[in-house]
Amino acid sequence: MQRTKTRTRQLLQLVWRTLSKAAPRFELGIKDLQSSALPLGHAAARETQFPSADRISHSASSLLVICNGHGEDLIALRVLEALHRKCPNLPIEVLPLVGVGQAFEHALAAGWLQRLGPSAPLPSGGFSNQSLRGLIADLAAGLTLLSWRQWRCVRRSAKAGKAILAVGDLLPLLMAWSSGGTYGFIGTPKSDYTWRSGPGRALSDHYHRLKGSEWDPWEWALMRSSRCRVVAVRDHLTARGLRRHGVAAKAPGNPMMDGFKVESIPAALNRCRRLLLLCGSRMPEAGTNFKRLLEGLDQLNSDLPLAVLVAFGSQPSLNQLEAILRTDGYLPSPPPIDILGAKACWVKGTQLLLLGPGQFNRWAAWTEVGLVTAGTATEQLVGLGIPALSMPGPGPQFKRQFAMRQSRLLGGAVLPCQSKEELADRLQRLLKDDSLRQRLGRIGNRRMGTAGGSAALAALISQLLLGHTRAPRQRSFDPP
């Protein structure tokens, strides 16, 4: 009888707490987003297991990281490597929302990182927000069911007391918030440089200027949650814009600039003009863009030997790139020296083209100019002080809008070209004008920042998300 009374009293207290939180706190579309992400019949009683941070301090003994894209996977990996060095006994799990998380393979094999939840490659490569066709293809491939199953994994992890770290944009941030647990956020794709750097004529620029931030009001609300212990963005300008809206945003450094090897240029390349070609990582778009960049090179009028270093990851494959080279008139040849790390060498006229899977971090610093249709890798290359030329294509990722935004983000250190003739003309000018290359390189270096961001972010996560130190109190925005 006494046990029954106790349970009845607990139930009444639970109902009272639930009703006291029922009043809406924010009405800028979040409830619509929430209703699409949460299951029908979601029990409000379950939320009470996660008291908000301004009432009870929370200390997590394990971490789940969710990220939504290849570039976000790489950034998350850099931070997790630094966190693992700092806290080697911390259990860490990762849930890639887009793709299969190829970037984490070595860490998974080493055993200090575990993969959680379902994952699957999507037809759009994670860029369904950039085209209706990509969205329809992803939905047909099971995006809704996949997201639902992933959300349930995040929810279960939060209920088990794990801290959640979201890396990317709105989707992982929304999942972390709706889990009901304590979370942190590393906002990777958005920077106020994209609209504060001229010309500022697009409709979106006026919208961002009106808000004072590229991040949107519903995203501010999720970042201001009392359960959000740390918010980190890519630069101080963006952090300052968010702080004006009550978000305790920090910009401790850019992890994208960590992990590069500084080596002297091999003697075999010293007599050549050196280019780095980045075609992206999503097929079949990467293959199409690779062929278009090669066609631009064919328009270059130069008698100087040209070394073209083609750095790529698991996709496209070596065989796929070699098939394109063969149809484009290149001939196979032994690499000049093994120390270059090239898997294959092809020649055409004065061009020496080296294929190097996994060689980006090593080859980037050897080059003078980049030829690019990539996202994260382009930003990293420009951050090393190397200007680049891009060539927008049919997409779904590297379209004109994406290329223009990237150029503005990097202060013009990457210049979009609309044709292969324009690409060749601008390349000719950059190779001849050392002062122009250096000036653009300095701009890119300032926009991306210096190395060391991973360690700084790991320290913040350890202190504010995993430890007992309380983050500055933020405006409450908890699930009703």
C-alpha positions as CSV (number, residue, x, y, z in Angstrom):
1,M,0.0,0.0,0.0
2,Q,2.8,2.4,0.9
3,R,4.6,1.7,-2.3
4,T,1.4,2.4,-4.3
5,K,1.0,5.8,-2.5
6,T,4.6,6.6,-3.3
7,R,4.1,5.8,-7.0
8,T,0.9,7.8,-7.1
9,R,2.6,10.8,-5.6
10,Q,5.5,10.6,-8.1
11,L,3.0,10.4,-10.9
12,L,1.2,13.5,-9.8
13,Q,4.5,15.4,-9.4
14,L,5.4,14.3,-12.9
15,V,2.1,15.5,-14.4
16,W,2.4,18.8,-12.6
17,R,6.0,19.4,-13.9
18,T,4.8,18.5,-17.5
19,L,1.9,20.9,-17.4
20,S,4.0,23.7,-15.9
21,K,6.2,23.4,-19.0
22,A,3.4,23.3,-21.5
23,A,3.3,27.0,-22.4
24,P,5.0,27.8,-25.7
25,R,8.3,29.7,-25.5
26,F,9.2,30.3,-29.1
27,E,7.1,30.5,-32.2
28,L,9.4,30.8,-35.2
29,G,8.7,27.5,-36.8
30,I,10.5,25.3,-34.3
31,K,7.4,23.4,-33.3
32,D,6.8,22.5,-36.9
33,L,10.3,21.2,-37.2
34,Q,10.0,19.4,-33.9
35,S,6.7,17.7,-34.8
36,S,8.3,16.2,-37.9
37,A,11.3,14.9,-36.0
38,L,9.6,13.5,-32.8
39,P,7.5,10.3,-32.8
40,L,3.7,10.5,-32.4
41,G,2.7,9.7,-28.8
42,H,6.0,11.0,-27.5
43,A,5.7,10.9,-23.7
44,A,6.5,14.2,-22.0
45,A,7.2,12.2,-18.9
46,R,10.4,10.9,-20.4
47,E,11.8,14.4,-20.7
48,T,11.9,14.9,-17.0
49,Q,14.8,12.5,-16.7
50,F,17.0,15.3,-18.2
51,P,16.7,18.4,-15.9
52,S,17.9,21.6,-17.5
53,A,21.4,22.8,-16.8
54,D,20.5,25.8,-14.8
55,R,18.9,23.5,-12.1
56,I,21.3,20.5,-11.8
57,S,24.9,20.2,-12.9
58,H,25.4,17.3,-15.3
59,S,28.6,15.2,-15.8
60,A,28.8,12.7,-18.6
61,S,31.0,9.7,-18.6
62,S,30.7,9.0,-22.4
63,L,30.1,11.0,-25.6
64,L,28.1,10.5,-28.8
65,V,29.0,12.6,-31.8
66,I,26.6,13.1,-34.6
67,C,27.6,14.8,-37.9
68,N,26.1,15.2,-41.3
69,G,28.5,15.2,-44.2
70,H,32.0,14.2,-45.3
71,G,33.5,17.6,-44.4
72,E,31.8,17.5,-41.0
73,D,33.1,13.9,-40.5
74,L,36.7,15.2,-41.0
75,I,36.2,18.1,-38.6
76,A,34.7,15.8,-36.0
77,L,37.6,13.4,-36.4
78,R,40.2,16.1,-35.7
79,V,38.4,17.2,-32.6
80,L,37.9,13.6,-31.4
81,E,41.5,12.8,-31.9
82,A,42.5,15.7,-29.7
83,L,39.9,14.8,-27.1
84,H,41.1,11.1,-27.1
85,R,44.6,12.3,-26.4
86,K,43.3,14.5,-23.6
87,C,40.9,11.8,-22.1
88,P,42.2,8.4,-23.4
89,N,39.7,6.5,-21.2
90,L,36.6,8.4,-22.4
91,P,34.2,6.1,-24.3
92,I,33.3,7.8,-27.6
93,E,30.7,6.8,-30.2
94,V,30.0,8.4,-33.6
95,L,26.9,8.4,-35.7
96,P,27.3,9.7,-39.3
97,L,24.0,11.0,-40.5
98,V,25.1,11.2,-44.1
99,G,27.1,8.4,-45.8
100,V,28.9,5.7,-44.0
101,G,31.5,7.8,-42.2
102,Q,34.6,6.7,-44.2
103,A,36.7,9.3,-42.4
104,F,36.4,7.4,-39.1
105,E,37.7,4.1,-40.4
106,H,41.2,4.3,-38.9
107,A,39.9,5.4,-35.5
108,L,37.4,2.6,-35.5
109,A,40.0,0.1,-36.4
110,A,42.2,1.4,-33.6
111,G,39.4,0.7,-31.2
112,W,39.1,4.0,-29.3
113,L,36.1,5.0,-31.4
114,Q,32.8,3.1,-31.9
115,R,30.2,3.5,-34.6
116,L,26.6,3.7,-33.5
117,G,23.3,3.4,-35.4
118,P,22.2,2.9,-39.0
119,S,24.0,4.6,-41.9
120,A,23.6,4.6,-45.6
121,P,24.9,6.5,-48.7
122,L,22.4,9.0,-50.1
123,P,21.9,9.7,-53.8
124,S,22.5,13.5,-53.2
125,G,25.6,12.9,-51.1
126,G,24.0,14.9,-48.3
127,F,23.2,17.9,-50.5
128,S,19.4,17.4,-50.8
129,N,19.0,21.0,-49.4
130,Q,20.5,22.4,-52.6
131,S,18.1,20.8,-55.2
132,L,14.6,19.4,-55.3
133,R,15.8,16.6,-57.4
134,G,18.3,15.6,-54.8
135,L,15.7,15.7,-52.0
136,I,13.3,13.6,-54.0
137,A,16.0,11.0,-54.7
138,D,17.0,10.9,-51.0
139,L,13.4,10.5,-49.9
140,A,12.9,7.6,-52.4
141,A,16.1,6.0,-51.0
142,G,14.6,5.9,-47.5
143,L,15.8,9.2,-46.0
144,T,12.8,9.6,-43.7
145,L,13.1,6.1,-42.2
146,L,16.8,6.4,-41.9
147,S,16.6,9.7,-40.0
148,W,13.9,8.3,-37.8
149,R,16.1,5.3,-36.8
150,Q,19.1,7.6,-36.3
151,W,17.0,9.9,-34.0
152,R,15.9,6.9,-31.9
153,C,19.6,6.0,-31.4
154,V,20.4,9.5,-30.3
155,R,17.4,9.6,-28.0
156,R,18.4,6.3,-26.4
157,S,22.0,7.5,-25.9
158,A,20.8,10.7,-24.2
159,K,18.6,8.6,-21.9
160,A,21.6,6.5,-21.0
161,G,23.3,9.6,-19.8
162,K,25.7,10.2,-22.7
163,A,26.5,13.8,-23.7
164,I,25.7,14.6,-27.3
165,L,28.1,16.6,-29.6
166,A,26.5,17.8,-32.8
167,V,28.8,18.8,-35.7
168,G,27.4,20.5,-38.8
169,D,24.2,22.5,-39.2
170,L,20.5,22.4,-38.3
171,L,19.9,18.7,-38.7
172,P,22.4,17.4,-36.1
173,L,21.7,20.4,-33.8
174,L,17.9,19.6,-33.9
175,M,18.6,15.9,-33.2
176,A,20.8,16.8,-30.2
177,W,18.2,19.2,-28.8
178,S,15.2,16.8,-29.3
179,S,17.1,14.0,-27.6
180,G,16.3,15.6,-24.2
181,G,19.9,15.3,-23.1
182,T,22.9,17.6,-22.6
183,Y,24.6,18.6,-25.8
184,G,27.2,20.8,-27.5
185,F,27.3,22.1,-31.0
186,I,30.1,22.8,-33.5
187,G,28.7,24.9,-36.3
188,T,30.8,24.2,-39.4
189,P,29.1,25.5,-42.6
190,K,28.0,29.0,-41.8
191,S,30.1,32.2,-41.5
192,D,29.1,35.8,-41.5
193,Y,32.0,36.4,-44.0
194,T,29.7,35.1,-46.7
195,W,27.3,38.1,-46.5
196,R,29.6,40.8,-45.0
197,S,32.1,40.4,-47.8
198,G,30.8,42.3,-50.9
199,P,29.1,42.7,-53.2
200,G,26.1,41.8,-51.1
201,R,23.4,42.0,-53.9
202,A,21.8,38.6,-53.4
203,L,18.4,38.4,-51.7
204,S,19.9,36.1,-49.0
205,D,22.5,38.8,-48.2
206,H,19.7,41.3,-47.3
207,Y,18.1,38.6,-45.2
208,H,21.3,37.8,-43.3
209,R,22.0,41.5,-42.8
210,L,18.5,42.0,-41.4
211,K,19.1,39.2,-38.9
212,G,22.7,40.2,-38.2
213,S,23.9,36.6,-38.6
214,E,23.9,33.9,-41.2
215,W,22.4,31.5,-38.6
216,D,18.6,31.6,-38.4
217,P,16.3,32.4,-35.4
218,W,15.3,28.8,-34.9
219,E,19.0,27.9,-34.8
220,W,19.7,30.6,-32.2
221,A,16.9,29.1,-30.1
222,L,18.4,25.6,-30.2
223,M,21.8,27.0,-29.3
224,R,20.3,29.1,-26.4
225,S,18.9,26.0,-24.7
226,S,19.8,25.5,-21.1
227,R,21.0,22.0,-22.0
228,C,23.4,23.3,-24.7
229,R,26.7,23.6,-22.8
230,V,29.0,24.8,-25.6
231,V,28.6,26.4,-29.0
232,A,31.6,26.8,-31.2
233,V,31.7,28.4,-34.7
234,R,34.4,28.8,-37.3
235,D,35.5,32.4,-36.8
236,H,35.2,35.4,-34.4
237,L,33.0,37.4,-36.7
238,T,30.3,34.7,-36.7
239,A,30.6,34.2,-32.9
240,R,30.1,37.9,-32.3
241,G,27.0,37.9,-34.5
242,L,25.5,35.0,-32.4
243,R,26.4,36.6,-29.1
244,R,24.3,39.6,-30.1
245,H,21.3,37.2,-30.1
246,G,22.0,35.7,-26.7
247,V,24.1,32.7,-27.8
248,A,27.3,32.2,-25.8
249,A,29.2,31.3,-29.0
250,K,32.9,30.8,-29.0
251,A,35.5,30.7,-31.8
252,P,38.5,28.9,-30.2
253,G,40.1,27.9,-33.5
254,N,39.4,26.1,-36.8
255,P,40.1,22.3,-36.6
256,M,40.1,22.2,-40.4
257,M,43.7,23.6,-40.4
258,D,45.1,20.8,-38.2
259,G,46.9,17.7,-39.3
260,F,48.9,19.0,-42.3
261,K,52.5,17.8,-42.9
262,V,55.1,20.5,-43.5
263,E,57.8,19.0,-45.9
264,S,60.2,20.5,-48.3
265,I,59.3,20.2,-52.0
266,P,60.9,17.2,-53.6
267,A,63.7,17.9,-56.1
268,A,61.8,16.1,-58.8
269,L,59.1,18.8,-58.7
270,N,61.2,21.9,-58.3
271,R,61.6,22.5,-62.0
272,C,57.8,22.2,-62.6
273,R,54.9,24.5,-62.0
274,R,52.9,22.7,-59.4
275,L,49.1,22.5,-59.3
276,L,46.8,20.6,-56.9
277,L,43.6,19.2,-58.5
278,L,40.6,18.5,-56.1
279,C,37.6,17.1,-57.9
280,G,35.5,16.3,-54.8
281,S,34.5,13.0,-53.2
282,R,31.0,12.3,-54.5
283,M,30.5,10.2,-57.6
284,P,29.4,10.6,-60.3
285,E,29.8,14.4,-59.9
286,A,33.5,14.1,-59.0
287,G,34.2,12.3,-62.2
288,T,32.4,14.8,-64.3
289,N,34.2,17.7,-62.6
290,F,37.6,16.0,-62.9
291,K,37.1,15.7,-66.7
292,R,36.0,19.4,-66.9
293,L,39.1,20.6,-65.0
294,L,41.3,18.6,-67.3
295,E,39.7,20.2,-70.3
296,G,40.5,23.6,-68.8
297,L,44.2,22.6,-68.4
298,D,44.2,21.7,-72.1
299,Q,43.6,25.4,-72.9
300,L,46.7,26.5,-71.0
301,N,49.4,27.9,-73.3
302,S,52.6,27.1,-71.5
303,D,55.8,25.4,-72.6
304,L,56.9,24.9,-68.9
305,P,56.6,21.5,-67.4
306,L,53.4,21.2,-65.3
307,A,53.0,18.8,-62.4
308,V,49.4,18.2,-61.6
309,L,48.9,16.5,-58.2
310,V,45.5,14.9,-58.0
311,A,44.7,14.2,-54.4
312,F,41.5,12.2,-53.6
313,G,40.1,9.9,-50.9
314,S,38.1,6.6,-51.2
315,Q,35.9,8.2,-53.9
316,P,36.4,8.5,-56.8
317,S,38.5,5.3,-57.1
318,L,41.9,5.1,-58.9
319,N,40.4,3.0,-61.7
320,Q,37.6,5.6,-62.3
321,L,40.1,8.4,-62.6
322,E,42.4,6.4,-64.9
323,A,39.5,5.6,-67.2
324,I,38.9,9.3,-67.7
325,L,42.6,10.0,-68.3
326,R,42.8,7.3,-70.9
327,T,39.8,8.7,-72.9
328,D,41.3,12.2,-72.5
329,G,44.6,11.3,-74.3
330,Y,46.9,10.8,-71.3
331,L,49.4,8.0,-71.3
332,P,50.5,5.9,-68.3
333,S,54.1,6.3,-67.1
334,P,56.2,5.3,-64.1
335,P,56.2,7.9,-61.3
336,P,59.5,10.0,-61.3
337,I,60.4,8.9,-57.8
338,D,58.7,6.7,-55.2
339,I,59.1,9.3,-52.4
340,L,56.3,11.4,-54.0
341,G,53.7,8.9,-52.7
342,A,51.9,8.7,-56.1
343,K,50.0,5.5,-56.9
344,A,50.0,6.2,-60.6
345,C,51.5,8.7,-63.1
346,W,50.1,9.8,-66.5
347,V,51.6,12.2,-69.1
348,K,50.3,14.4,-71.8
349,G,52.5,16.9,-73.6
350,T,54.2,18.9,-70.9
351,Q,51.8,17.7,-68.2
352,L,52.9,15.2,-65.6
353,L,49.8,14.1,-63.7
354,L,50.2,12.2,-60.4
355,L,47.4,10.3,-58.7
356,G,47.6,10.2,-54.9
357,P,44.8,8.7,-52.8
358,G,45.2,9.9,-49.2
359,Q,48.0,12.4,-50.1
360,F,46.1,15.7,-49.7
361,N,47.6,16.6,-46.3
362,R,51.1,16.0,-47.6
363,W,50.8,17.4,-51.2
364,A,48.8,20.6,-50.3
365,A,51.8,22.6,-49.2
366,W,53.9,21.7,-52.3
367,T,51.6,23.4,-54.7
368,E,51.3,27.0,-56.1
369,V,47.7,27.0,-57.3
370,G,44.7,24.8,-56.8
371,L,42.1,23.7,-59.4
372,V,39.1,22.7,-57.4
373,T,35.5,21.5,-57.3
374,A,35.5,20.5,-53.7
375,G,34.2,21.9,-50.4
376,T,36.2,21.3,-47.2
377,A,39.4,20.4,-48.9
378,T,39.3,23.7,-50.9
379,E,38.9,25.7,-47.7
380,Q,41.9,23.9,-46.2
381,L,44.1,24.5,-49.2
382,V,43.3,28.2,-49.3
383,G,43.9,28.3,-45.5
384,L,47.5,27.2,-46.2
385,G,48.0,30.3,-48.3
386,I,47.5,28.7,-51.7
387,P,45.0,30.5,-54.0
388,A,42.6,28.4,-56.1
389,L,40.4,28.4,-59.2
390,S,37.1,26.7,-59.1
391,M,34.8,25.6,-61.9
392,P,31.1,25.2,-61.0
393,G,29.2,22.3,-62.7
394,P,25.8,20.8,-62.8
395,G,25.9,19.7,-59.2
396,P,24.3,18.5,-57.0
397,Q,27.0,20.0,-54.7
398,F,29.4,22.2,-56.6
399,K,27.0,24.4,-58.5
400,R,27.4,28.1,-59.2
401,Q,25.7,29.2,-56.0
402,F,27.9,27.0,-53.9
403,A,31.1,28.2,-55.7
404,M,30.1,31.9,-55.2
405,R,29.4,31.4,-51.6
406,Q,32.7,29.6,-51.1
407,S,34.6,32.5,-52.8
408,R,33.0,35.1,-50.6
409,L,33.7,33.0,-47.5
410,L,37.4,32.9,-48.4
411,G,37.6,36.6,-49.4
412,G,38.2,35.8,-53.1
413,A,41.1,33.6,-52.5
414,V,39.3,31.0,-54.6
415,L,38.0,32.4,-57.9
416,P,35.0,30.8,-59.7
417,C,35.4,30.4,-63.5
418,Q,32.5,30.0,-65.8
419,S,34.3,28.3,-68.7
420,K,37.4,26.3,-69.4
421,E,38.9,29.2,-71.3
422,E,38.4,31.5,-68.3
423,L,40.0,28.9,-66.1
424,A,43.1,28.7,-68.3
425,D,43.4,32.5,-68.6
426,R,43.2,33.0,-64.8
427,L,45.6,30.1,-64.2
428,Q,48.1,31.7,-66.6
429,R,47.9,35.0,-64.8
430,L,48.3,33.4,-61.3
431,L,51.4,31.4,-62.4
432,K,53.0,34.5,-63.8
433,D,52.2,36.9,-61.0
434,D,53.9,35.9,-57.8
435,S,52.6,39.0,-55.9
436,L,49.0,38.2,-56.8
437,R,49.3,34.6,-55.6
438,Q,50.9,35.8,-52.3
439,R,48.2,38.5,-51.8
440,L,45.3,36.0,-52.3
441,G,47.1,33.4,-50.2
442,R,47.4,35.9,-47.2
443,I,43.6,36.6,-47.5
444,G,42.8,32.9,-47.4
445,N,45.1,32.3,-44.5
446,R,43.4,35.0,-42.4
447,R,39.9,33.8,-43.2
448,M,40.7,30.2,-42.2
449,G,43.0,30.9,-39.2
450,T,45.9,28.9,-37.9
451,A,46.3,25.4,-36.6
452,G,45.5,24.4,-33.0
453,G,41.7,24.6,-33.1
454,S,41.2,20.9,-32.4
455,A,43.0,21.0,-29.1
456,A,41.2,24.1,-28.0
457,L,37.8,22.6,-28.9
458,A,38.7,19.4,-27.1
459,A,39.5,21.4,-24.0
460,L,36.1,23.2,-24.2
461,I,34.2,20.0,-24.7
462,S,36.0,18.3,-21.8
463,Q,35.3,21.3,-19.4
464,L,31.9,22.4,-20.4
465,L,30.1,19.4,-21.9
466,L,31.7,16.4,-20.1
467,G,32.9,18.0,-16.9
468,H,31.2,19.6,-13.9
469,T,32.0,23.2,-14.8
470,R,28.8,25.0,-15.6
471,A,28.5,26.9,-18.8
472,P,27.1,30.5,-18.7
473,R,23.4,30.4,-18.2
474,Q,21.5,30.8,-21.4
475,R,17.8,31.4,-22.2
476,S,15.9,28.2,-21.7
477,F,14.4,26.4,-24.7
478,D,13.6,22.9,-23.7
479,P,11.2,20.4,-25.3
480,P,7.7,20.9,-24.0
